[in-house]
Amino acid sequence: MKTQREWLLITMGVLFGLAVALFLSLGPRATSLSEQPRSPNPPAAMPATASSAQPAAQPSDQPAAQLLSDPFLQSPTPSSVRVVWFTDFEGTGHTLSYGETGQETSIAASSTQLSRTREDDKSQVAGVTYERVTRRPIWRHEAEVTGLTPGQRLPYQVFSTKETGELIKSRSFTLSAAPPAGQPLKILLTSDHQLMPMTAANLQKVAETVDQIDAVFIAGDLVNVPDRASEWFDDARGGAFFPVLQGRANYALEKDGTTTTYQGAEIIQNAPLFPAVGNHEVMGRYSNMLPLGEQFNDSVPWAAAKQVYEQNTKLINPKNETDLQRRWLKNNSFNIDTYEEIFSLPKVQRADGGETQRYYATTFGDVRLISLYVTQIWRVPNLSPTAKSRYREKASDGDKPRDWGYGQHIFEGIYKGSPQYQWLEKELASDAFQQAKYKIVMLHHPPHTLGGNIVPAFTNPVRVVDRNPDGSIQAVRYEYPKDQDYIIRDLMPLLERAGVQLVFYGHSHIWNRFQGASGLHFLEASNVGNTYGAHVEGNPRQVPQLQESELATYKEEYVAIGDPNGLEPIVPTIAPLMDEAERPMPYVASNDITVFSVFETGTGTVSSYYFDTREPASAVVKFDQFRLGEAG
């Protein structure tokens, strides 16, 4: 039968009719179109090592008996906490043991395989070379410890048994339930690690400066390409996500002819990690062949993928299977599967009836933390006719929707009436929020910053098609009306009315802070590993310049200097850095000086510190401090 033949060819990924139909709509993405619909995981490419070794094999210069990550803590409640760790083997038994010596309790862990972790020729894995996109099998193990007493800290250790019977164990660390109200805590505020040069040094200095970190709030951009497994787990480059937060890094940082090696710090084995989704946690359209970096940059809005699906439903999904439709739409738009599979975060009921951990709220001691999913694809900021930018499509792609980038589109709405906004309204009215001493909102995209990534306005791109006199397309461009910025128009008034005290974010890789008329503090603490600069006098943002483009009708105006949303940055209160004219600077934007911030709940103070990596023996300097609820 014809339908049966079509199904078989779809499964094998060689249905010519489908390829042609979708090529006309989405472009030459052969492997996105050759999805194997009955497989629960994306298909694997052929192993790609020069020596024909299996990609998942242990790197040759590491001990055979080794976990892929140390355990780390997730989702503490007043009586429980989850412990998660990873291996690159399935194993036959994974357990957690906790309690004082002689009183240990063992718990069997549940195990799942990550569905989209892969490597490519940009991967950094010791002893392994990848020539093409290659599936890398990784297993996640999780054990939940229950019946805990708030405030009590217990030792724990995890064990994994290989198929050969070899037992591998972690070192001993400590765990605890969520702390009770009133317990003084020290919480690390960090963001935008992204395997950047100074990240290992930054976290090492955190541990050397603060006696114990009780939790980590990280405002997105944990890695660069989320499906590239080595960016999470491997230390060949020295700055992968888990190694730097677990003190297992080996990053050689060279400054002024001197090389210093940093290990990061042992933090998340003993303190829970609470992340927010940044743009670097989102993968674009799926492919077996395109480099992972290209896939990361190739997201399109879900609505655009749905339109293509509806035009080709009979070819894509002749049996109208709901699961196949869901997978196809995800593979041809964007996803955050790897991020969601790695972390166990508080789950909430969406306003539309679903469940999600992409945004969530949790109580940790005296803090009510709200983590929002507020981010968008990043596109280059120019109007060049050869660029697929945030402002336009390539001139050559004007009549080829399959090749469009759809501007700097938003992944999840935060506008009034959106599911996330409706959930947030209920959370802000909840007893848990109202009764919290400290109310903090964390998101990735900045409401206020001197950095560059705040422009254009955070709103859905408005597509404008300019045509020549003969009707042909001159340009496809995108405008972002400033008065429709969802963060400023909808989100900030809601947070101000609710009495939020601190909005913490990242994205622009600088340190600066602001305060609104209502007393709400804003902190961007993302000058961790490198910076893209602060846009002050003499360093304007890259904004559209009409003389550089044929788009004579482009009318938007952008703020080239300062905070586009009208607040003045606050000069650090203790030891600000000075500019060349010996004037105190209200920011830190440096590729030599790394910054971290710590919130101390016992006093309500947020303290920021810097370390000059050009002087490895120098002291960490506290340069700013403010208290929640106070001005300045």
SVG drawing of the C-alpha trace seen along z (x, -y; Angstrom):
<svg xmlns="http://www.w3.org/2000/svg" viewBox="-6 -62 62 70">
<polyline fill="none" stroke="black" stroke-width="0.4" points="0.0,0.0 1.2,-3.5 0.7,-4.7 2.7,-1.8 5.5,-2.6 5.4,-6.3 5.7,-5.3 8.6,-3.1 10.5,-5.7 9.8,-8.4 11.3,-6.0 14.4,-5.4 14.7,-9.1 14.8,-8.9 11.3,-9.8 12.1,-11.9 8.7,-13.5 8.9,-14.6 12.4,-15.9 11.3,-18.0 8.2,-19.3 10.0,-20.4 13.0,-21.6 10.7,-24.1 9.4,-25.2 12.4,-24.9 15.4,-24.6 18.1,-22.0 18.1,-20.3 18.2,-16.7 18.7,-15.2 16.0,-17.3 13.6,-15.8 14.8,-12.2 13.6,-11.8 13.0,-8.3 9.5,-8.6 9.4,-5.3 12.7,-5.9 12.4,-7.4 15.8,-9.1 17.3,-11.0 19.2,-8.7 22.9,-8.3 25.4,-9.2 28.4,-6.8 31.2,-6.9 33.7,-9.6 37.1,-8.9 40.2,-8.6 41.1,-5.4 37.5,-4.0 37.2,-4.0 33.6,-4.3 32.9,-7.9 31.5,-7.0 34.6,-5.2 36.6,-6.5 39.2,-9.0 42.6,-7.3 44.2,-9.7 41.6,-9.4 41.3,-6.6 38.9,-3.9 37.0,-4.0 35.5,-7.4 32.0,-9.0 31.3,-11.4 30.3,-14.0 30.4,-14.2 26.9,-14.2 25.1,-17.5 22.0,-18.6 18.6,-19.5 15.1,-20.6 15.4,-20.6 12.2,-20.7 11.7,-21.1 12.2,-17.3 14.0,-16.1 16.6,-16.7 17.5,-15.1 21.0,-13.9 22.0,-13.6 25.1,-12.2 26.1,-11.1 28.0,-8.2 29.0,-7.3 28.0,-3.7 24.5,-2.3 25.7,-0.1 23.8,2.5 23.3,0.6 23.4,-3.0 22.9,-3.8 23.3,-6.6 24.3,-6.1 23.8,-8.8 24.0,-9.2 26.5,-9.3 29.1,-6.4 27.4,-3.3 23.9,-4.6 24.0,-4.9 20.9,-4.3 21.2,-3.2 18.8,-4.3 18.5,-2.9 18.7,-5.6 16.5,-5.8 18.4,-6.0 17.6,-7.6 19.6,-8.1 20.0,-11.6 18.2,-11.7 20.1,-14.4 23.7,-14.5 26.2,-14.5 29.7,-15.6 31.2,-17.1 34.5,-18.4 34.4,-21.3 34.1,-19.0 36.9,-18.9 37.2,-15.3 40.5,-14.0 41.7,-11.1 38.8,-11.3 38.4,-13.1 35.0,-13.6 34.9,-14.3 31.1,-14.7 28.0,-14.9 28.1,-11.7 25.7,-10.5 27.3,-10.3 25.4,-8.0 25.2,-9.4 23.2,-8.2 21.7,-10.2 21.1,-8.8 18.9,-10.4 18.1,-9.4 15.7,-11.3 16.5,-11.5 13.4,-11.9 12.6,-12.3 15.3,-14.9 15.2,-17.4 15.6,-21.1 19.0,-22.5 20.6,-19.0 23.5,-18.3 24.5,-14.6 27.4,-13.0 26.5,-11.1 28.3,-9.2 27.1,-7.7 28.0,-4.4 27.7,-3.1 28.5,0.4 29.7,1.0 28.5,3.9 31.8,5.7 31.0,5.6 33.5,2.8 32.3,0.6 32.9,-3.2 32.2,-5.6 32.3,-9.3 34.0,-11.0 31.9,-11.9 30.0,-15.1 27.2,-16.6 23.4,-17.1 20.6,-18.8 16.9,-19.6 15.8,-23.1 16.9,-25.4 14.3,-26.7 13.3,-30.3 15.7,-32.4 18.8,-30.3 21.5,-32.7 22.6,-31.7 25.1,-32.7 23.9,-32.4 26.1,-32.7 24.6,-34.9 26.3,-34.0 25.5,-33.8 26.9,-33.2 29.6,-30.7 29.8,-29.4 33.2,-27.7 34.7,-31.2 38.4,-31.8 38.0,-33.3 35.1,-31.1 37.3,-28.5 39.3,-31.3 36.0,-33.0 34.6,-30.0 37.8,-29.1 38.0,-32.6 34.4,-32.3 35.4,-29.2 38.5,-31.0 36.5,-34.1 33.2,-32.6 33.4,-30.0 30.4,-28.0 28.0,-28.6 24.5,-27.4 23.0,-27.7 23.8,-28.8 21.4,-31.0 22.6,-31.0 20.8,-33.3 21.2,-31.2 23.8,-30.6 25.4,-27.7 27.2,-26.4 27.5,-27.5 25.9,-24.6 23.6,-22.6 23.5,-19.3 27.3,-19.2 27.9,-16.8 31.6,-17.7 30.6,-21.3 28.7,-19.9 31.0,-17.1 34.6,-17.1 37.6,-18.9 39.8,-18.6 39.3,-22.4 39.3,-23.1 36.1,-25.1 33.1,-22.7 30.1,-23.4 30.2,-20.6 34.0,-20.5 34.3,-24.2 31.4,-24.0 32.8,-20.8 36.4,-21.7 37.5,-19.3 38.6,-21.8 42.1,-22.2 42.0,-25.6 45.4,-27.1 44.8,-30.9 47.6,-32.9 47.9,-36.6 50.8,-38.9 53.1,-35.9 52.2,-34.1 50.1,-30.9 48.0,-30.0 45.9,-26.9 42.5,-27.0 40.4,-24.1 37.1,-25.9 35.5,-25.0 33.7,-22.2 30.3,-23.9 27.3,-22.1 28.1,-18.7 27.1,-20.3 24.8,-23.2 21.7,-23.0 21.9,-24.6 18.9,-26.7 19.3,-27.8 17.2,-29.9 16.9,-29.2 19.1,-31.4 19.4,-31.6 22.3,-29.1 20.2,-26.4 18.0,-26.4 18.8,-24.2 17.5,-25.0 16.3,-22.6 17.7,-19.1 20.1,-17.5 22.3,-14.5 24.8,-16.2 25.0,-19.9 27.6,-21.0 26.1,-21.4 26.9,-25.1 24.9,-25.6 22.0,-23.7 22.1,-25.8 21.8,-29.0 19.0,-27.6 15.9,-27.9 12.6,-29.1 9.4,-30.0 7.1,-27.1 4.3,-28.7 6.6,-28.7 7.3,-25.0 3.6,-24.3 2.7,-26.0 5.0,-23.8 3.7,-20.7 0.1,-21.6 1.0,-22.1 2.7,-18.6 0.8,-16.6 -0.1,-13.7 3.6,-13.2 5.0,-13.8 2.4,-12.0 0.0,-10.0 -1.4,-8.1 -1.9,-11.4 0.0,-10.1 0.1,-12.7 3.6,-11.7 5.1,-12.0 3.5,-15.4 5.0,-16.6 8.5,-15.3 8.5,-16.7 7.4,-20.2 10.1,-20.2 12.8,-18.9 11.9,-21.6 11.6,-24.6 13.7,-24.6 13.9,-22.7 15.6,-22.7 15.5,-18.9 19.1,-18.5 18.8,-21.2 15.5,-19.8 16.9,-16.2 19.9,-17.3 18.2,-19.2 15.4,-18.3 13.7,-21.6 10.5,-22.4 7.6,-21.7 4.6,-24.0 1.2,-23.8 1.0,-26.1 -2.0,-28.4 -3.0,-26.4 -3.1,-23.1 0.3,-21.7 3.3,-21.2 6.7,-22.7 10.1,-23.3 11.1,-25.9 9.9,-28.5 9.3,-27.8 9.2,-29.1 10.7,-27.7 11.3,-28.7 14.9,-28.4 15.2,-29.6 14.0,-33.2 14.1,-33.5 11.3,-33.0 13.0,-32.5 11.1,-32.9 13.0,-31.7 11.5,-32.9 12.0,-31.7 12.6,-35.0 15.0,-34.8 15.2,-34.9 17.5,-33.7 20.6,-35.9 21.2,-37.3 23.9,-39.6 23.1,-43.3 23.4,-44.8 21.6,-45.7 24.1,-44.3 22.3,-42.7 24.5,-39.6 23.5,-39.0 20.7,-36.9 20.4,-39.4 18.0,-40.5 16.8,-43.2 16.6,-41.6 17.0,-38.4 19.7,-38.1 18.8,-39.9 19.3,-36.7 16.8,-34.9 13.9,-37.4 11.7,-34.9 12.9,-31.8 11.1,-31.5 12.8,-28.1 16.0,-30.0 14.7,-32.8 15.8,-33.3 12.6,-35.1 14.5,-37.8 15.3,-37.7 12.2,-35.7 11.2,-35.0 11.1,-31.4 8.4,-31.8 6.1,-34.7 6.0,-36.9 3.4,-39.3 0.2,-40.0 -2.1,-37.0 0.6,-34.6 0.6,-31.2 3.9,-32.2 2.5,-35.6 -0.8,-34.0 1.2,-31.6 3.4,-34.4 0.3,-36.4 -0.8,-33.4 2.6,-32.9 2.9,-36.5 -0.4,-36.2 0.5,-33.0 1.1,-32.7 4.6,-31.3 5.6,-34.5 3.7,-36.9 5.2,-35.5 8.8,-35.3 11.3,-37.8 13.2,-38.1 11.5,-38.1 13.9,-37.5 13.2,-37.1 15.8,-35.6 15.7,-35.7 18.3,-35.8 17.3,-38.8 18.1,-42.2 15.5,-44.8 18.2,-47.4 21.9,-47.2 24.8,-49.1 25.4,-46.0 24.6,-45.4 22.1,-42.6 19.3,-44.7 18.5,-46.0 16.2,-45.7 13.1,-45.7 12.1,-42.4 9.0,-41.8 8.0,-39.6 9.5,-40.8 7.2,-42.6 8.0,-41.5 8.0,-44.1 8.4,-43.2 9.7,-46.0 9.0,-45.6 10.5,-47.1 8.2,-49.0 7.8,-45.7 6.5,-43.9 9.6,-41.8 11.0,-41.7 13.6,-44.2 14.1,-43.2 12.5,-41.3 13.2,-43.1 12.0,-43.1 11.0,-45.9 10.7,-45.8 8.5,-48.6 10.0,-49.9 6.6,-50.6 5.8,-46.9 8.8,-45.6 7.2,-42.8 9.7,-43.1 9.2,-46.8 5.6,-47.1 4.1,-44.0 6.6,-42.2 8.2,-45.0 5.0,-46.7 3.7,-43.3 6.9,-42.7 6.9,-46.2 3.3,-45.9 4.0,-42.6 7.0,-43.9 9.8,-42.0 13.1,-43.3 15.7,-42.0 15.7,-41.2 18.8,-39.2 19.9,-38.5 22.7,-38.2 23.2,-38.0 25.5,-41.0 28.6,-39.7 29.1,-42.7 28.5,-43.8 26.2,-46.7 23.2,-47.5 20.3,-49.9 17.4,-50.8 13.9,-51.8 11.6,-54.4 9.7,-51.7 13.0,-50.6 13.3,-47.5 17.0,-46.6 18.3,-45.3 21.6,-43.3 23.5,-42.0 26.4,-39.9 27.6,-38.2 31.1,-39.5 32.3,-36.0 34.3,-34.6 34.6,-37.4 32.8,-40.5 31.3,-42.2 31.8,-45.7 29.7,-48.4 28.1,-50.9 29.1,-54.3 30.5,-57.4 32.9,-56.4 31.6,-52.9 28.1,-53.0 26.1,-49.9 25.9,-48.3 22.6,-49.7 21.2,-50.1 22.8,-52.9 20.7,-53.8 23.7,-54.9 25.1,-51.3 22.0,-49.8 19.7,-50.0 16.7,-50.0 15.9,-53.7 12.5,-53.1 14.0,-51.7 12.6,-54.0 13.3,-52.5 15.5,-54.4 17.8,-52.6 19.6,-53.9 23.3,-53.6 24.7,-54.6 23.5,-54.0 20.5,-52.0 17.8,-52.0 15.0,-51.8 16.0,-54.9 17.7,-54.1 21.1,-55.4 23.7,-52.8 24.8,-53.0 28.5,-53.5 29.8,-50.8 29.6,-51.8 33.0,-50.5 35.9,-50.3 34.8,-51.2 37.2,-50.7 38.4,-53.9 38.5,-54.9 41.5,-56.5 40.4,-59.9 40.3,-58.5 36.5,-58.7 34.7,-55.9 32.9,-53.5 29.4,-52.3 30.2,-48.9 32.8,-46.2 33.3,-45.1 36.7,-43.4 38.4,-40.4 41.0,-40.5 38.9,-41.2 36.2,-38.6 33.3,-39.4 31.0,-37.4 28.2,-38.4 26.9,-36.8 23.6,-37.4 23.7,-37.0 20.3,-36.4 21.3,-37.0 21.9,-40.7 20.0,-41.1 23.1,-42.3 24.3,-41.6 28.1,-41.9 30.1,-42.0 33.7,-41.1 36.3,-41.3 39.6,-39.4 42.3,-40.6 43.5,-37.5 46.6,-39.5 47.8,-39.4 47.3,-35.8 48.6,-36.5 46.4,-39.5 43.5,-39.6 39.9,-39.4 38.3,-42.9 34.8,-43.6 33.9,-46.6 30.1,-47.0 27.4,-46.2 23.7,-47.1 20.9,-45.8 17.5,-44.7 14.9,-47.2 17.3,-50.1 18.1,-52.7 21.5,-53.0"/>
</svg>
